[in-house]
Protein backbone atom coordinates (compact mmCIF):
# COMPACT_ATOMS: atom_id res chain seq x y z
CA UNK A 1 0.00 0.00 0.00
CA UNK A 2 2.80 2.42 0.88
CA UNK A 3 4.64 1.64 -2.37
CA UNK A 4 1.48 2.48 -4.32
CA UNK A 5 1.23 5.94 -2.72
CA UNK A 6 4.95 6.53 -3.23
CA UNK A 7 4.61 5.71 -6.94
CA UNK A 8 1.67 8.10 -7.27
CA UNK A 9 3.64 10.85 -5.52
CA UNK A 10 6.66 10.40 -7.79
CA UNK A 11 4.47 10.39 -10.91
CA UNK A 12 2.79 13.60 -9.73
CA UNK A 13 6.16 15.28 -9.17
CA UNK A 14 7.32 14.41 -12.69
CA UNK A 15 4.03 15.59 -14.19
CA UNK A 16 4.46 19.06 -12.71
CA UNK A 17 8.17 19.30 -13.54
CA UNK A 18 7.36 20.18 -17.17
CA UNK A 19 9.08 23.41 -18.18
CA UNK A 20 7.03 26.36 -19.31
CA UNK A 21 7.30 27.85 -22.80
CA UNK A 22 8.57 31.45 -23.10
CA UNK A 23 6.62 34.18 -24.87
CA UNK A 24 7.91 34.88 -28.38
CA UNK A 25 9.09 38.33 -29.34
CA UNK A 26 5.97 40.14 -30.52
CA UNK A 27 3.60 37.68 -28.84
CA UNK A 28 -0.06 38.71 -28.76
CA UNK A 29 -1.78 39.16 -25.39
CA UNK A 30 -4.08 41.65 -23.64
CA UNK A 31 -2.45 45.08 -23.26
CA UNK A 32 -3.57 45.52 -19.66
CA UNK A 33 -1.93 42.23 -18.59
CA UNK A 34 1.63 43.35 -19.14
CA UNK A 35 4.39 40.96 -20.16
CA UNK A 36 4.90 39.47 -16.67
CA UNK A 37 1.25 38.44 -16.24
CA UNK A 38 1.05 37.19 -19.85
CA UNK A 39 4.15 35.06 -19.24
CA UNK A 40 2.65 33.63 -16.04
CA UNK A 41 -0.57 32.66 -17.84
CA UNK A 42 1.43 31.29 -20.78
CA UNK A 43 3.53 29.20 -18.37
CA UNK A 44 0.49 27.53 -16.86
CA UNK A 45 -1.27 26.96 -20.18
CA UNK A 46 1.82 25.62 -21.95
CA UNK A 47 2.40 23.16 -19.11
CA UNK A 48 -1.15 21.85 -19.52
CA UNK A 49 -0.65 21.52 -23.27
CA UNK A 50 2.63 19.62 -22.81
CA UNK A 51 1.15 17.32 -20.19
CA UNK A 52 -1.47 16.30 -22.77
CA UNK A 53 1.31 15.35 -25.21
CA UNK A 54 1.23 18.33 -27.57
CA UNK A 55 4.30 20.32 -28.52
CA UNK A 56 4.54 23.91 -27.26
CA UNK A 57 8.12 25.24 -27.26
CA UNK A 58 7.22 28.95 -27.43
CA UNK A 59 3.99 30.90 -27.02
CA UNK A 60 2.86 33.07 -29.95
CA UNK A 61 -0.47 34.23 -28.54
CA UNK A 62 -2.53 33.88 -25.39
CA UNK A 63 -6.04 35.39 -25.41
CA UNK A 64 -9.04 35.32 -23.08
CA UNK A 65 -12.25 33.91 -24.49
CA UNK A 66 -14.91 36.58 -24.92
CA UNK A 67 -18.18 34.77 -24.20
CA UNK A 68 -17.12 32.04 -21.75
CA UNK A 69 -14.30 31.38 -19.28
CA UNK A 70 -11.15 30.05 -20.93
CA UNK A 71 -8.15 30.88 -23.06
CA UNK A 72 -6.83 30.45 -26.59
CA UNK A 73 -3.18 29.48 -26.72
CA UNK A 74 -1.12 29.45 -29.93
CA UNK A 75 2.33 27.90 -29.84
CA UNK A 76 5.44 27.62 -32.03
CA UNK A 77 5.24 30.72 -34.25
CA UNK A 78 1.53 30.23 -35.09
CA UNK A 79 2.12 26.71 -36.47
N, C-alpha and C positions, 0 to 999 in steps of 0.2 A: 504494500500500500504506500509506504513512504517513497519507494523508488518511482512509483507512478506519479506522485506529486512533484518529485524532483525533476522528472523528465518534462512535465508540463511547464514547470518554472523555467527550465533552461530553454525550451522551445519559445516561450513568451519573450525571454530576454533577447534571443536572436531575431525574433520577429520585429522588435522595436529598435534594433540596432541598425536598421536600414538608413543610409545617409540621405539627406535631403538634396534636392536639386536646386542649384542657384538660379536666380533670375537672369535672363539674358539681357545684354545691353539693348535698351529700347523696348523692354517688355511692357506689355499693356496691362494696366491695373487702374483702379479708381484713384483719381487725383488726391482726394482727401485722406486716403490711407497712408500715403508716404511710402518710401521704399522699404523702411524697416518692417512696417506692418504687412506690406505685400509679400516680403520675403518670409515672414513668419507663417502666413497663410499658405504660401507656396510650399514651404517645408512640410507642413502637415499634409497637404493634399498630395504632394509628390510621393510621400511615404506610403500613403494609402494606395496610390496607383501602383507603386513598385511591389507592395505586399500582395497585390492581386496578380502579379506576373507581367505587367506591362512595362515597357521601357520609358523612362522619363529622366533623361540626363540633365536637361536644362528646362526652365519654364519660360515659355514665350508670352503667355497671357494667363491671367487669373481674373475672372469676372464674377460678380454676384448675379444670381438669377433675379429677374425682375418680378415675376409673379408668384414665386414660391421660394421657400428656403433652399439654398444650395449654391453651388459654384460651377463654373465652367473652367476647366484647366486645359491648356494647350501646351504640349511639350515639344522639345527638339526642333526648334526653328519652324514651327507651324507644320511639321510633317506628321 
